[in-house]
Amino acid sequence: MFLSSAVLGSLVGVGGITGADALCNGDTSRVRGKTYKAMVAVPGVREVLGNPTGTLTYTDWVLKANTFYSNSTDTSNTTGSTTTSNRIFRDSNTTMQMNFALGTNGTRFWTGMTITGGNLANDVNCSNWTSLNGGVNGVTGVVGASTTTLVETTTDACNISKRVVCVEQ
């Protein structure tokens, strides 16, 4: 798992999920010989839905159950987080946070995922990652000093390029 060095801007308007995955698989930060998917949500295409403490449904979801994930730049694999049986990182009813930083503190990246009313939602995503319109928004995550928050409520205009989280498959 890594935070792309390339930004999802021009690829969003051209390729949606396919463009985001291509960005991950061509990124200079990737481990060569591995396949990655971008952790960006599109309803019915790539998503996780439901209550994080209950039953979730998945479509082409990028995380596996009960799996240890770490920053691929951490070759010792000592800093990371393990997903729950629900294939998410569970820390509260309002965020999905890993206990390691994927990049520089304050860096925002596209996700399209938020938790509304206790349920995961995937509908604020730059028109399914196909729009570069400044009047359209997408949900972002953020890197902290020692954590990475994957699910949040902060949005940004889609004409602003951002990185994406890439997950090894």
C-alpha positions in Angstrom: 0.0 0.0 0.0 1.3 3.4 -0.8 0.3 7.0 -1.5 0.8 7.7 -5.2 3.6 10.1 -6.2 1.6 11.0 -9.3 -1.6 13.0 -8.8 -5.1 12.1 -10.0 -6.2 15.0 -12.0 -5.9 14.6 -15.7 -6.5 10.8 -15.3 -9.7 11.4 -13.4 -11.4 13.2 -16.3 -10.2 10.5 -18.7 -10.5 7.2 -17.1 -12.5 7.0 -13.9 -11.6 3.8 -11.9 -9.6 2.5 -14.8 -7.5 5.7 -14.9 -7.0 5.6 -11.1 -5.8 2.0 -11.2 -3.5 2.8 -14.2 -2.0 5.6 -12.2 -1.2 3.2 -9.3 0.2 0.5 -11.6 2.5 3.0 -13.4 3.5 5.0 -10.3 7.2 5.4 -9.5 6.5 4.5 -5.8 5.0 1.0 -6.7 6.8 -2.2 -6.1 7.5 -3.6 -9.5 5.9 -6.9 -10.3 2.9 -6.3 -8.1 -0.6 -5.3 -9.1 -2.4 -2.4 -7.4 -5.9 -0.9 -7.3 -6.7 2.6 -6.3 -8.8 3.0 -3.1 -11.4 5.3 -4.7 -15.1 4.6 -4.6 -17.7 4.6 -7.3 -21.2 3.3 -6.5 -21.8 -0.1 -8.1 -18.3 -0.3 -9.5 -15.9 -0.2 -6.5 -17.4 0.3 -3.0 -18.1 -0.9 0.4 -21.5 -0.2 1.9 -23.3 -0.5 5.2 -22.5 0.0 8.9 -18.9 -0.6 9.8 -19.9 -2.6 12.9 -22.6 -4.6 11.0 -22.8 -6.4 7.7 -21.1 -4.7 4.8 -21.5 -5.4 1.1 -18.6 -5.1 -1.4 -18.1 -4.5 -5.1 -14.5 -4.9 -6.3 -13.3 -3.7 -2.9 -9.5 -3.2 -2.6 -9.0 -4.4 1.0 -8.9 -8.1 2.2 -10.2 -9.3 5.5 -7.9 -9.7 8.5 -4.9 -8.6 6.5 -1.8 -6.6 7.6 -1.2 -3.6 5.4 1.8 -1.3 5.6 3.5 1.5 3.7 5.4 -0.2 0.9 8.2 2.2 1.6 8.6 0.6 5.0 10.7 -2.4 4.0 10.8 -3.8 7.5 6.9 -4.1 7.6 6.9 -3.1 11.3 4.5 -0.2 11.0 1.0 -1.0 9.7 -2.6 -1.8 10.5 -4.7 -4.9 10.1 -8.1 -4.9 8.6 -11.1 -6.3 10.4 -13.2 -9.3 9.1 -15.3 -6.5 7.5 -12.4 -5.6 5.2 -11.9 -2.1 6.6 -9.7 -0.4 9.1 -11.9 0.2 12.1 -11.3 3.0 14.6 -14.7 4.8 15.1 -18.1 5.5 13.6 -16.9 8.5 11.7 -13.5 7.7 10.1 -11.5 4.8 8.9 -7.9 5.3 10.1 -4.7 3.4 9.9 -2.0 3.8 12.6 0.7 4.8 10.1 1.3 7.7 7.9 1.4 7.1 4.1 3.0 10.4 3.3 3.7 14.0 4.5 1.5 15.3 7.3 -1.4 17.3 5.9 -1.4 15.7 2.4 -4.9 15.2 1.1 -5.8 12.4 -1.4 -9.0 11.4 -3.2 -11.2 8.6 -1.8 -14.9 9.4 -2.5 -15.8 7.6 0.8 -17.5 9.1 3.8 -19.6 7.8 6.7 -23.0 9.3 6.9 -25.4 8.4 9.7 -23.1 5.6 10.8 -23.0 4.0 7.3 -20.3 4.1 4.6 -21.3 6.1 1.6 -19.5 6.4 -1.8 -21.3 9.1 -3.8 -19.2 12.3 -3.6 -16.6 11.3 -6.1 -16.1 13.9 -8.9 -18.9 12.3 -11.0 -17.5 8.8 -10.6 -13.9 10.1 -11.2 -14.7 11.4 -14.6 -15.0 15.2 -14.0 -12.4 17.9 -13.7 -15.2 20.5 -13.1 -14.4 23.0 -10.3 -18.2 23.0 -9.5 -18.2 19.3 -8.7 -16.7 17.9 -5.5 -15.0 14.7 -4.2 -14.3 13.4 -0.7 -10.7 13.4 0.4 -8.7 11.6 3.1 -5.7 13.0 4.9 -2.3 12.0 6.1 -1.6 12.9 9.7 1.7 12.9 11.7 1.5 9.2 12.5 -1.9 8.1 11.0 -3.7 8.1 7.7 -7.5 8.8 7.7 -9.2 7.1 4.7 -12.8 8.0 5.3 -13.7 11.6 6.1 -16.2 14.3 5.3 -13.9 16.9 3.8 -14.5 17.6 0.1 -12.5 19.5 -2.5 -13.3 20.7 -6.0 -12.5 18.2 -8.7 -10.3 20.5 -10.7 -7.7 20.2 -8.0 -5.2 17.3 -8.6 -4.6 15.0 -5.6 -2.9 11.7 -5.0 -4.6 8.4 -4.3 -4.0 5.4 -2.0 -2.8 2.4 -4.0 -3.4 -1.1 -2.5 -1.5 -4.2 -3.5 -3.8 -7.0 -4.8 
